Amino acid sequence: MIISFQQTVIGRIGIAESNGVITNLFFSTDKVSQQAEIGETELIREAFRQLQAYLSGELRIFSLPVVPAGTPFMQRVWQTLSAIPYGTTLTYLQIAVAVENPLAARAVGMANNRNPVPIFIPCHRVIGINGSLTGYRGGLGLKKWLLELERGAAGISSCRPV
């Protein structure tokens, strides 16, 4: 795994690549494997370019080869998350129904929590059944900021993560 770090409007972000695919996005509070090699590839540069464009409101859909490691259930959940349109939210229950397991809302929450490529796979677009913001690895302030960015509810220049 090759990883590179850059400062963004949401803090220091690490993006990792292995065998020509993006495997991880790390927030500043995440632990990075000791086996990760610091470096930069063309794919990582492109991932940061797209991330910066997304964070500035200029990009809505990522076009990157993203292949996270996880169980078959997690893969189904992440595939479903990837189909949630920009600016839209779904509930954990709606995702559970979409993966044909309507009793698995908590398991969907765990898959969200273990998403190794947040933002690229938009787990921030999943909310509680009552519309409340629920856990996010990057923190609820960041989740709220990303949703506001996508909804255009606040000016991008004035909208900063908490």
N, C-alpha and C positions, 0 to 999 in steps of 0.2 A: 504494500500500500504506500502510495506517495501522497503526501499532504502538504498543502500550502495554506498560509494564513494571510488575511487582509483585514484592515480596519474598514468597517462599513458604518452607515448611519445607525445601525442597530447594534454596533459593537464589533469586537474582534470575532471573525468567522473563520473556521477551517473547512476546507473542502478536500476530500480524499478521492483518489482514483486508484483503481486496480484493474489491470488487464483491459484498459480502454473503456471503462465505464465508471461513472460516479457512484461511489458506495456509501459515502457519509458526508453529512454537513454537521459541523460541530459549533456549538455556541461557546462563548468564553468560559462558561462554568462546567462544560463537559470534559470528561477524562478522555484522553487520546492514548491509544495503544503505544506501548514502548517500542513495538516493532515498526511503527510508522516511520517512513523515511521522509525527511523534509526535502521538498523539491517542488518543481513546477513543471507542468506539461502543457501542451497546447489545449488539451481538454479542460484542465483546471483553469487556465486563463479564460477560456470561453465560458465556463461555468460562472466565474466571478463577473465577467462582462454581463452575462444575462441576469445574474443576481442583482448587480448594481442597477441595471435598467429596470428590473422589477421594483426595486426599492425606491426608485425615483418616479414610479408611476408610468414608465414608458413601455413596459413589457407585461403582457398578461398571460402568455403561455410559454413555458420553457420548452426548448427543443434540445434536450440533452439525453444521452444514453444513461439512464439511472437504473441501477440494479441493486436494490438493497437485499441483504441476507435476512431471511426469516422463515418461519414455518409456512406451510401451504395456506393456513387460515390467514396469517398475517399478510401474505402475498395477495390474497383475494381482497382483504380490507384495503391495502395500499393501492391496489389497482382501482378499486371503487373510489377512494379518496382522490386519485389522480383525475377522475372524470367529473369531479365537482367543479362547475364553472366558476371562473373568477368573479368575485363579488357576491357569491352565493354561499349560504350555510346549510348544512344538514345536521340532524341530530344523530346521536349514537344509535338510537333505535332505527332510524331510517337507513343507516349504514348496515345494521344487523339484518334488516329485512332485505336490503339489496344483495347481501352475500348469502341469502337464503337460509338464515339462521336467526329468526326473530327473537329468540330468547338469549341471544349472545351480545346484548348491548354492553355489558361489562367487559367481555372479551374484546369487543371492538375498542373500548377505552384502553385496554392493555396494549393492543396492537398500535393504537395511536401513540401511546406513551413510548413504545419501543421503535417508532419510525426512525431509522437511522439517517434519513434525508429530509428533515422538516423543511418547509417552504417549497422545495422542489416537488415533494409529495405533500400537498397542502393540508396537513392534519389540523392546522389552525382554523379550517373552515368547518370543523365539527363542534357543535355546541350541545348543551344540555336540553332535555325535552321541553323545559320551561323557558328556553331562550337564553339561559344564563351561560356565561363563559365558565368553562371548567378547565381543569389542569392543562398546562402546556409546558413542555420541557424548557422553553425559552422564557417562561414566566407569563403570568396573565396580562401584565402590562404590554408585553410584546405581542401577544395574541390579539389583544384589543387594537393595538396600533396597526397590525397587518390587516385586520378586518376593516378598520376605518380607511386605510390606504386603498383597499380594494373597492370599498363603497363610495369613495370620493367624498366622505362625510366631512373631512377637514382638509384644509390646504396642505399639500405635501410639505411645503417649506415650514409650516407651523406645527406639523404633526410629528412628534418625536416619541419613541418608546419610553415608557416609565421605567 
